[in-house]
């Protein structure tokens, strides 16, 4: 009874993920059926209007597959911080190179120094990230070695400087 449909953020995509950004806007990261880059849109009014994020359709590559996006809260030097963690098959040619990436600036950059390759082989992909506790993230995905793979990794290792 309390749900309502907002306006579309992008035409030509599906299987999207939403996260809250540091300025309280909402980012939608969208599987893009037209190109081999993720579409990314942001709303400041709960989906009434959307604007393309500067990285939309030019930064996060994909082979046309679901991806997973998670906002993680962590402590560093006594300060509460946030990072975005994204997982997908990190290629434009097939569902290989299942990778986790981190952005410390609300998705503006995804530095290669913070990419974690999980599986180079061909698998269906379809990752799903979750925060396990204050220090760990978990992922389930369809990899090359098993139909379903579950892995955990520490934020300390993922966020290494």
C-alpha positions as CSV (number, residue, x, y, z in Angstrom):
1,X,0.0,0.0,0.0
2,X,2.9,2.4,0.6
3,X,4.9,1.6,-2.6
4,X,4.8,3.7,-5.6
5,X,6.6,3.5,-9.0
6,X,9.0,6.3,-9.7
7,X,10.2,7.6,-13.0
8,X,12.6,5.4,-15.0
9,X,16.3,6.2,-14.6
10,X,17.4,4.6,-17.8
11,X,15.8,3.0,-20.8
12,X,17.4,-0.1,-22.1
13,X,18.6,-1.7,-18.9
14,X,17.5,-4.0,-16.1
15,X,18.8,-5.8,-13.0
16,X,19.8,-2.7,-11.1
17,X,21.3,-2.1,-7.7
18,X,20.6,1.0,-5.5
19,X,22.9,2.5,-2.8
20,X,22.7,5.6,-0.7
21,X,25.5,8.1,-1.4
22,X,27.3,10.4,1.0
23,X,25.1,13.4,0.1
24,X,21.9,11.3,0.8
25,X,21.1,10.9,-2.9
26,X,20.4,7.4,-4.3
27,X,22.6,5.9,-7.0
28,X,21.2,3.2,-9.4
29,X,23.8,1.0,-11.1
30,X,22.1,-0.7,-14.1
31,X,22.8,-3.6,-16.3
32,X,23.0,-2.1,-19.8
33,X,21.5,-4.1,-22.6
34,X,22.7,-1.7,-25.3
35,X,26.4,-1.3,-24.5
36,X,29.1,-3.0,-22.6
37,X,29.3,-0.4,-19.9
38,X,27.1,-0.1,-16.8
39,X,24.5,2.7,-16.8
40,X,24.6,4.8,-13.6
41,X,22.0,7.3,-12.5
42,X,21.4,9.4,-9.4
43,X,18.3,10.9,-7.8
44,X,18.0,13.4,-5.1
45,X,14.2,13.2,-4.9
46,X,13.5,9.5,-4.4
47,X,13.2,8.7,-8.1
48,X,11.0,11.5,-9.3
49,X,13.9,12.8,-11.4
50,X,17.2,11.2,-12.4
51,X,20.5,12.5,-13.7
52,X,23.3,10.5,-15.3
53,X,26.3,10.0,-13.0
54,X,29.5,11.2,-14.7
55,X,30.6,7.5,-15.0
56,X,27.4,6.3,-16.7
57,X,28.0,4.2,-19.8
58,X,31.8,4.9,-19.8
59,X,33.5,3.5,-16.7
60,X,32.3,0.2,-15.3
61,X,32.7,-2.4,-18.1
62,X,30.4,-5.4,-18.3
63,X,29.6,-8.3,-20.6
64,X,25.9,-7.7,-20.2
65,X,25.4,-9.4,-16.9
66,X,24.0,-8.6,-13.5
67,X,26.3,-6.8,-11.0
68,X,26.1,-6.2,-7.3
69,X,26.7,-2.9,-5.5
70,X,27.0,-2.4,-1.8
71,X,27.7,0.6,0.4
72,X,30.1,-0.3,3.2
73,X,30.6,1.7,6.4
74,X,34.0,1.4,8.1
75,X,36.3,3.1,10.6
76,X,39.7,4.5,9.7
77,X,41.8,6.6,12.1
78,X,38.7,7.1,14.4
79,X,36.6,8.5,11.5
80,X,33.5,6.8,10.0
81,X,33.8,6.5,6.3
82,X,31.9,4.9,3.4
83,X,33.0,3.0,0.3
84,X,31.1,1.4,-2.6
85,X,31.9,-2.2,-3.4
86,X,30.9,-3.5,-6.8
87,X,31.2,-7.0,-8.3
88,X,30.6,-8.3,-11.8
89,X,32.4,-10.2,-14.6
90,X,35.0,-7.5,-15.3
91,X,35.2,-7.8,-19.1
92,X,33.2,-6.8,-22.2
93,X,33.6,-10.1,-24.0
94,X,32.1,-12.9,-21.8
95,X,31.3,-13.8,-18.2
96,X,34.9,-14.2,-17.0
97,X,37.2,-12.3,-14.7
98,X,34.7,-12.2,-11.8
99,X,36.0,-9.1,-9.9
100,X,35.3,-7.0,-6.9
101,X,36.1,-3.3,-7.1
102,X,36.1,-0.5,-4.6
103,X,35.3,3.2,-4.9
104,X,36.1,5.6,-2.1
105,X,34.5,8.7,-3.8
106,X,30.9,7.7,-4.4
107,X,31.7,5.8,-7.7
108,X,33.6,8.6,-9.4
109,X,36.7,6.3,-9.6
110,X,37.3,2.6,-9.2
111,X,41.1,2.4,-8.8
112,X,42.8,-0.8,-10.2
113,X,44.8,-1.0,-6.9
114,X,41.4,-1.9,-5.3
115,X,40.3,-4.6,-7.7
116,X,40.1,-8.2,-6.4
117,X,40.0,-10.9,-9.0
118,X,38.0,-13.8,-7.7
119,X,37.8,-16.1,-10.8
120,X,39.3,-15.8,-14.3
121,X,37.3,-18.6,-15.8
122,X,33.9,-18.7,-17.5
123,X,30.9,-18.7,-15.2
124,X,27.5,-17.2,-15.3
125,X,28.4,-14.4,-12.9
126,X,25.3,-13.0,-11.1
127,X,27.1,-11.8,-8.0
128,X,25.4,-10.8,-4.8
129,X,27.4,-8.9,-2.2
130,X,26.5,-8.5,1.5
131,X,28.3,-7.1,4.5
132,X,28.9,-9.9,6.9
133,X,30.0,-7.9,9.9
134,X,32.0,-4.7,10.6
135,X,35.1,-6.3,9.1
136,X,34.0,-8.6,6.3
137,X,32.0,-8.7,3.1
138,X,30.6,-11.8,1.5
139,X,29.8,-12.7,-2.1
140,X,27.8,-15.4,-3.8
141,X,28.4,-15.8,-7.6
142,X,28.3,-18.4,-10.3
143,X,31.9,-19.1,-11.1
144,X,34.0,-21.4,-13.3
145,X,34.8,-23.9,-10.5
146,X,31.3,-24.4,-9.1
147,X,27.7,-23.5,-9.9
148,X,27.6,-21.4,-6.7
149,X,30.6,-20.0,-5.0
150,X,30.5,-18.2,-1.6
151,X,33.6,-16.3,-0.5
152,X,34.3,-13.8,2.3
153,X,37.0,-11.2,2.4
154,X,38.1,-8.7,4.9
155,X,37.6,-5.0,4.4
156,X,41.1,-4.5,5.7
157,X,42.5,-6.5,2.7
158,X,40.0,-5.0,0.3
159,X,40.7,-1.4,1.4
160,X,44.5,-1.8,1.6
161,X,46.4,1.4,1.0
